[in-house]
Amino acid sequence: MTPELRKRRVEAFIGLMNGKDPDALRGLITDDFNYELVWRMPGNEPICGKEAFLTAARTFFDRMFPTGLRFRFLTVIADGEEVAVQAESETVAFNGRPYANRYHYYFRFAGEKIAQGREYCDSNYARETLLE
């Protein structure tokens, strides 16, 4: 798989994380997919397994961002089996507050599918906007 194709698959993955089309997302990740939201908030553990991730993503995004997250990709870099992304989102959260966060993502491929994902964002902004 070419680096360009890996970049396109990661962009598709991020765009589909809203959980609105789990079948499309299902085809992009391995059965043993591991996803970690890297921030220090209670109850935040890595999600292991394709079905566990799909269920968690659907539940979280449907509840927190009912109209979805709109992402804008700033930088996408692919090197070997790894892809790094800088992105921004802009939407309205479940509580009616504007939500515009910044992200860095790390992805690792196994063959043609994504095996691992890590999401870094401004966790203090997320906490203040979504939980307070």
C-alpha positions in Angstrom: 0.0 0.0 0.0 1.3 3.4 -0.9 1.8 6.2 1.6 -0.8 8.3 -0.2 -3.4 5.5 0.1 -2.6 5.2 3.8 -3.1 8.9 4.3 -6.5 8.7 2.5 -7.6 5.8 4.6 -6.7 7.7 7.8 -8.6 10.8 6.6 -11.6 8.5 5.9 -11.3 6.9 9.4 -11.3 10.3 11.1 -14.2 11.5 9.0 -16.2 8.4 9.9 -15.5 8.4 13.6 -18.9 10.1 14.2 -20.3 6.6 14.3 -23.0 7.3 11.7 -21.7 4.7 9.3 -20.1 1.8 11.3 -20.0 -0.5 8.4 -17.7 1.9 6.4 -15.5 2.4 9.5 -15.5 -1.4 10.2 -13.7 -2.0 6.8 -10.8 0.3 7.7 -9.6 -1.3 11.0 -8.2 -4.7 12.1 -10.2 -7.0 14.3 -7.7 -6.4 17.2 -7.8 -2.6 16.6 -6.5 -0.6 19.6 -7.5 3.1 20.1 -6.4 5.4 22.9 -7.6 8.9 23.6 -4.5 10.3 25.3 -5.7 12.5 28.1 -6.1 12.3 31.8 -9.8 12.0 32.5 -11.5 9.5 34.8 -12.6 6.3 33.1 -10.5 6.8 30.1 -8.9 3.5 29.1 -7.6 2.3 25.7 -10.3 0.6 23.6 -9.3 -2.9 22.4 -11.0 -4.7 19.6 -13.0 -3.6 16.5 -16.5 -4.1 17.9 -15.7 -2.5 21.2 -14.3 0.5 19.4 -17.3 0.8 17.0 -19.8 0.6 19.9 -17.9 3.2 22.0 -17.5 5.6 19.1 -21.1 5.4 18.1 -22.3 5.9 21.7 -19.8 8.8 22.5 -20.3 10.7 19.3 -24.1 10.3 19.1 -24.3 11.6 22.7 -21.7 14.4 22.7 -21.8 15.6 19.1 -25.3 14.8 17.7 -24.6 16.8 14.5 -21.2 15.2 14.1 -17.7 16.7 14.2 -16.5 18.6 11.1 -12.8 18.0 10.7 -10.3 20.1 8.7 -7.0 18.4 8.0 -3.9 20.6 8.4 -1.1 18.2 7.9 -1.1 14.4 7.0 2.3 12.6 6.9 2.8 9.0 6.1 6.1 7.1 6.7 6.1 3.3 6.3 3.3 1.8 8.3 2.7 5.0 10.3 0.6 8.1 9.6 0.5 11.3 11.6 -2.3 13.9 11.3 -2.9 17.4 12.6 -6.5 18.5 12.4 -9.1 20.8 13.8 -12.8 20.3 14.5 -15.7 22.8 14.5 -19.2 21.8 15.6 -21.8 22.3 18.3 -21.7 20.0 21.3 -24.8 18.3 22.9 -25.1 21.2 25.4 -25.4 23.8 22.7 -21.8 25.2 23.2 -19.5 25.7 20.2 -16.8 23.1 20.1 -13.6 23.7 18.1 -10.7 21.6 19.2 -7.3 20.8 17.8 -5.9 17.3 17.4 -2.9 15.3 16.7 -3.4 11.7 15.6 -1.0 8.8 15.3 -2.0 5.7 13.3 -0.2 2.4 12.7 -1.2 0.1 9.9 -1.0 -3.7 9.7 -1.2 -4.6 6.1 -4.0 -2.5 4.5 -5.9 -1.8 7.7 -5.4 0.5 10.7 -4.3 -1.5 13.7 -3.7 1.3 16.2 -4.8 4.8 16.8 -3.9 7.5 19.3 -5.7 10.8 19.6 -4.2 13.8 21.4 -6.3 16.9 21.8 -6.7 19.9 24.2 -8.2 17.9 27.0 -8.7 20.9 29.3 -10.7 22.6 26.5 -12.8 19.4 26.1 -13.4 19.2 29.8 -14.4 22.8 30.1 -16.7 22.8 27.1 -18.3 19.4 27.5 -18.3 18.6 31.2 -18.6 21.9 33.1 
